[in-house]
Amino acid sequence: MARIVQKFGGTSVGDLERIRNVAQRVKLCVEAGNQVAVVVSAMAGTTNRLIEWANQIGSMHDAREYDTIVSTGEQISVGLLSIALQNIGVDARSWLGWQIPFKTDDFHSAARIEEINAKEIIYRLNKGQVAVVAGFQGIAPDGRISTLGRGGSDTSAVALAAAIDADRCDIFTDVEGVYTTDPRIMPKARKLDSITFEEMLEMASAGARVLQTRSVAMAMRHSVNLQVLSSFKESPGTLVQNEEKQMEKQKVSGIAYSAEEAKVTVVGLPDKPGIAARIFGALAEIHINVDMIVQSASTDSEKTDITFSLARSDLWDAVKSIKNIKEELDFERLDHDDNIAKVSVIGTAMRTQPGIAKRMFEVLSDKQINMQVISTSEIKISVLIQADYTELAVRSLHDAFGLDRPD
């Protein structure tokens, strides 16, 4: 007998017929002799509608009340799925985040899970009952409902899998697995049979939307076996696993991109200790995540420029924050561009195969695509380019590294 967590996203439970289909999938897993916990998102479009209502009633709303509103979508889903399971003879019970509980910190609307008391869930699973758990939500120290931010249901599923010592966490989505790149841009993109945690984490952080970054990091930290599957097709998915299980398969795994980036350059900063810390400290105070950072010498030897990238949605808050401390920083001007994309080549091959960066840069140069910022890690090379060239860059790099060919 295996203990399995199954997570179904918003499109998987998008209407009543799809919820019935999910119930049949869960039943098959139970009939195979498994203990099953199911984590579900709100029905597709529900959360966006709730957010819109919250913004319409008051754009400057209390984050605690915002969480009260947006968490209701998952409450509907778990109730409907539990009824669907009961109607086909499966003993099932719904659970909200505060009932388990998922204990989080107090940063409402982007809370982080701190602890899960899974004792009762484990007891129910051992009794043969299916636990249908609301993703995306928990309970803050003040006793109020908290939410985990966009994509939080993936994180809920992985956290629950770790808490109940599950054998596997299956993430059901509207795609059949993890691809070498976005099939909408590159029809020749190939589904991967397996990928390492590190590669998946880099792909998620670089823009691939199959799995949420926090969930991959948590799975890696707690050694939770992940599998990405389609809710709509009976086909093998993609296993996300530790690198030692595929050491002989070091390769370039994929091309990821994010077309919703922005770039900020603070020009003419005094070249002295503490300046960078003050800039990024101010951004951290308003919970803005910064990605790529480059510091370069200005034409004036006593000045320096700092360039960084961030999510396009955070651009104006970041600009405002830096302008508020202009007098303290004593910089000359603030440049920004919201027509930016990040394109990344990802793979464990970079540890052992020289020349990957050279090949990437040659391909972009041949296509007359200018690289504005370059960043590297042990298994990733990322560049910022003008967003207009995103599709050309992705297709060209995918071809250059032969990613449409089988391993």
BELFEN-V902427 format. One record per residue. N is the residue number from 0. RES is the residue in one small letter. SS is DSSP state (@ for helix, = for strand, . for the rest). PHI is phi in radians with two decimals (NA if undefined). Layout:
<<N:RES:SS:PHI> <N:RES:SS:PHI>>
//
This chain:
<<0:m:.:NA> <1:a:.:-1.88> <2:r:=:-1.86> <3:i:=:-2.20> <4:v:=:-1.79> <5:q:=:-1.96> <6:k:=:-2.01> <7:f:=:-2.10> <8:g:.:-1.42> <9:g:.:-1.06> <10:t:.:-1.22> <11:s:.:-1.19> <12:v:.:-2.07> <13:g:.:-1.18> <14:d:.:-2.66> <15:l:@:-1.15> <16:e:@:-1.14> <17:r:@:-1.19> <18:i:@:-1.11> <19:r:@:-1.11> <20:n:@:-1.13> <21:v:@:-1.06> <22:a:@:-1.03> <23:q:@:-1.16> <24:r:@:-1.09> <25:v:@:-1.11> <26:k:@:-1.04> <27:l:@:-1.04> <28:c:@:-1.16> <29:v:@:-1.17> <30:e:@:-1.16> <31:a:.:-1.37> <32:g:.:1.69> <33:n:.:-1.70> <34:q:=:-1.50> <35:v:=:-2.27> <36:a:=:-2.00> <37:v:=:-2.06> <38:v:=:-1.97> <39:v:=:-2.20> <40:s:.:-1.59> <41:a:.:-1.22> <42:m:.:-1.02> <43:a:.:-0.86> <44:g:.:1.57> <45:t:@:-1.17> <46:t:@:-1.10> <47:n:@:-1.05> <48:r:@:-1.15> <49:l:@:-1.15> <50:i:@:-1.10> <51:e:@:-1.06> <52:w:@:-1.10> <53:a:@:-1.07> <54:n:@:-1.20> <55:q:@:-1.22> <56:i:@:-1.30> <57:g:.:3.14> <58:s:.:-1.14> <59:m:.:-1.76> <60:h:.:-1.61> <61:d:.:-1.21> <62:a:@:-1.08> <63:r:@:-1.21> <64:e:@:-1.27> <65:y:@:-1.01> <66:d:@:-1.11> <67:t:@:-1.03> <68:i:@:-1.26> <69:v:@:-1.28> <70:s:.:-1.34> <71:t:@:-1.23> <72:g:@:-1.06> <73:e:@:-1.20> <74:q:@:-1.08> <75:i:@:-1.11> <76:s:@:-1.09> <77:v:@:-1.18> <78:g:@:-1.14> <79:l:@:-1.12> <80:l:@:-1.17> <81:s:@:-1.09> <82:i:@:-1.12> <83:a:@:-1.06> <84:l:@:-1.18> <85:q:@:-1.05> <86:n:@:-1.19> <87:i:.:-1.91> <88:g:.:1.51> <89:v:.:-1.80> <90:d:.:-1.23> <91:a:=:-2.44> <92:r:=:-2.49> <93:s:=:-1.48> <94:w:=:-2.41> <95:l:.:-1.59> <96:g:@:-0.99> <97:w:@:-1.33> <98:q:@:-1.42> <99:i:@:-1.32> <100:p:.:-1.79> <101:f:=:-1.54> <102:k:=:-1.51> <103:t:=:-2.11> <104:d:.:-1.35> <105:d:.:-1.75> <106:f:.:-1.55> <107:h:.:-1.09> <108:s:.:1.39> <109:a:.:-2.60> <110:a:.:-1.26> <111:r:.:-2.04> <112:i:=:-1.27> <113:e:=:-1.88> <114:e:=:-2.83> <115:i:=:-2.21> <116:n:.:-1.63> <117:a:.:-1.74> <118:k:@:-1.00> <119:e:@:-1.20> <120:i:@:-1.06> <121:i:@:-1.08> <122:y:@:-1.04> <123:r:@:-1.14> <124:l:@:-1.07> <125:n:@:-1.12> <126:k:.:-1.47> <127:g:.:1.65> <128:q:.:-1.58> <129:v:=:-1.49> <130:a:=:-1.66> <131:v:=:-1.85> <132:v:=:-1.94> <133:a:=:-1.29> <134:g:.:-1.36> <135:f:.:1.38> <136:q:=:-2.33> <137:g:=:-2.74> <138:i:=:-2.29> <139:a:.:-1.46> <140:p:.:-1.02> <141:d:.:-1.43> <142:g:.:1.47> <143:r:.:-1.72> <144:i:=:-1.09> <145:s:=:-2.17> <146:t:=:-2.16> <147:l:.:-1.67> <148:g:.:1.58> <149:r:.:-0.97> <150:g:.:1.35> <151:g:@:-1.16> <152:s:@:-1.17> <153:d:@:-1.03> <154:t:@:-1.12> <155:s:@:-1.00> <156:a:@:-1.13> <157:v:@:-1.15> <158:a:@:-1.08> <159:l:@:-1.14> <160:a:@:-1.04> <161:a:@:-1.16> <162:a:@:-1.19> <163:i:.:-1.74> <164:d:.:0.97> <165:a:.:-1.24> <166:d:.:-1.29> <167:r:=:-2.82> <168:c:=:-2.11> <169:d:=:-1.70> <170:i:=:-1.80> <171:f:=:-1.63> <172:t:=:-2.33> <173:d:.:-1.62> <174:v:.:-2.12> <175:e:.:-1.55> <176:g:.:2.76> <177:v:.:-1.68> <178:y:=:-1.87> <179:t:.:-1.11> <180:t:.:-2.88> <181:d:.:-1.21> <182:p:.:-1.09> <183:r:.:-1.21> <184:i:.:-1.61> <185:m:.:-2.16> <186:p:.:-1.00> <187:k:.:-1.45> <188:a:.:-0.98> <189:r:.:-1.97> <190:k:=:-1.30> <191:l:.:-1.54> <192:d:.:-1.23> <193:s:=:-2.67> <194:i:=:-2.68> <195:t:=:-1.38> <196:f:@:-0.98> <197:e:@:-1.06> <198:e:@:-1.11> <199:m:@:-1.12> <200:l:@:-1.12> <201:e:@:-1.15> <202:m:@:-1.15> <203:a:@:-1.13> <204:s:@:-1.23> <205:a:.:-1.56> <206:g:.:2.21> <207:a:.:-1.12> <208:r:.:-1.79> <209:v:.:-1.19> <210:l:.:-2.22> <211:q:.:-1.42> <212:t:@:-0.95> <213:r:@:-1.08> <214:s:@:-1.20> <215:v:@:-1.16> <216:a:@:-1.06> <217:m:@:-1.17> <218:a:@:-1.08> <219:m:@:-1.12> <220:r:@:-1.17> <221:h:@:-1.82> <222:s:.:0.95> <223:v:.:-1.53> <224:n:.:-1.22> <225:l:=:-1.95> <226:q:=:-2.47> <227:v:=:-1.80> <228:l:=:-2.34> <229:s:=:-1.55> <230:s:.:-1.32> <231:f:.:-1.97> <232:k:.:-2.32> <233:e:.:-1.53> <234:s:.:-2.60> <235:p:.:-1.05> <236:g:.:-1.78> <237:t:=:-2.06> <238:l:=:-1.50> <239:v:=:-1.90> <240:q:=:-2.51> <241:n:.:-1.18> <242:e:@:-1.12> <243:e:@:-1.10> <244:k:@:-1.35> <245:q:@:-2.52> <246:m:@:-1.06> <247:e:@:-1.45> <248:k:@:-1.98> <249:q:.:-1.12> <250:k:.:-2.81> <251:v:=:-1.44> <252:s:=:-1.63> <253:g:=:-3.04> <254:i:=:-2.04> <255:a:=:-1.90> <256:y:=:-2.61> <257:s:=:-2.31> <258:a:=:-1.64> <259:e:=:-2.09> <260:e:=:-1.88> <261:a:=:-2.45> <262:k:=:-2.27> <263:v:=:-2.17> <264:t:=:-2.17> <265:v:=:-1.68> <266:v:=:-1.73> <267:g:=:1.27> <268:l:=:-1.44> <269:p:=:-1.03> <270:d:.:-1.48> <271:k:.:-2.58> <272:p:.:-1.04> <273:g:.:1.68> <274:i:@:-1.18> <275:a:@:-1.09> <276:a:@:-1.06> <277:r:@:-1.19> <278:i:@:-1.08> <279:f:@:-1.36> <280:g:@:-1.17> <281:a:@:-1.12> <282:l:@:-1.24> <283:a:@:-1.12> <284:e:@:-1.08> <285:i:.:-1.88> <286:h:.:1.03> <287:i:.:-1.74> <288:n:.:-1.51> <289:v:=:-1.84> <290:d:=:-1.77> <291:m:=:-1.50> <292:i:=:-2.31> <293:v:=:-2.32> <294:q:=:-1.99> <295:s:=:-2.39> <296:a:=:-1.26> <297:s:.:-1.49> <298:t:.:-1.10> <299:d:.:-1.54> <300:s:.:-1.08> <301:e:.:-1.68> <302:k:=:-2.10> <303:t:=:-2.49> <304:d:=:-2.00> <305:i:=:-2.16> <306:t:=:-2.03> <307:f:=:-2.55> <308:s:=:-1.93> <309:l:=:-2.79> <310:a:=:-1.13> <311:r:@:-0.98> <312:s:@:-1.16> <313:d:@:-1.69> <314:l:@:-1.00> <315:w:@:-1.25> <316:d:@:-1.16> <317:a:@:-1.17> <318:v:@:-1.06> <319:k:@:-1.07> <320:s:@:-1.08> <321:i:@:-1.25> <322:k:@:-1.09> <323:n:@:-1.15> <324:i:.:-2.00> <325:k:@:-1.02> <326:e:@:-1.10> <327:e:@:-1.23> <328:l:@:-1.41> <329:d:.:1.06> <330:f:.:-1.59> <331:e:.:-1.45> <332:r:=:-2.78> <333:l:=:-2.16> <334:d:=:-1.80> <335:h:=:-2.62> <336:d:=:-2.54> <337:d:=:-1.81> <338:n:=:-1.88> <339:i:=:-2.17> <340:a:=:-2.28> <341:k:=:-1.94> <342:v:=:-2.13> <343:s:=:-2.31> <344:v:=:-1.79> <345:i:=:-2.27> <346:g:=:2.95> <347:t:@:-1.20> <348:a:@:-1.04> <349:m:@:-1.12> <350:r:@:-1.27> <351:t:.:-2.16> <352:q:.:-1.94> <353:p:.:-1.28> <354:g:.:1.66> <355:i:@:-1.21> <356:a:@:-1.10> <357:k:@:-1.01> <358:r:@:-1.11> <359:m:@:-1.06> <360:f:@:-1.18> <361:e:@:-1.12> <362:v:@:-1.09> <363:l:@:-1.16> <364:s:@:-1.13> <365:d:@:-1.05> <366:k:.:-1.60> <367:q:.:1.04> <368:i:.:-1.79> <369:n:.:-1.42> <370:m:.:-1.64> <371:q:.:-1.56> <372:v:=:-2.49> <373:i:=:-2.16> <374:s:=:-2.42> <375:t:=:-2.30> <376:s:.:-2.30> <377:e:.:-1.12> <378:i:.:-2.27> <379:k:=:-2.58> <380:i:=:-2.16> <381:s:=:-2.09> <382:v:=:-2.33> <383:l:=:-1.70> <384:i:=:-2.38> <385:q:=:-1.13> <386:a:@:-1.04> <387:d:@:-1.07> <388:y:@:-1.75> <389:t:@:-1.02> <390:e:@:-1.11> <391:l:@:-1.08> <392:a:@:-1.12> <393:v:@:-1.10> <394:r:@:-1.11> <395:s:@:-1.14> <396:l:@:-1.21> <397:h:@:-1.06> <398:d:@:-1.16> <399:a:@:-1.07> <400:f:.:-1.69> <401:g:.:1.04> <402:l:.:-1.34> <403:d:.:-1.43> <404:r:.:-1.53> <405:p:.:-1.15> <406:d:.:-1.05>>
//
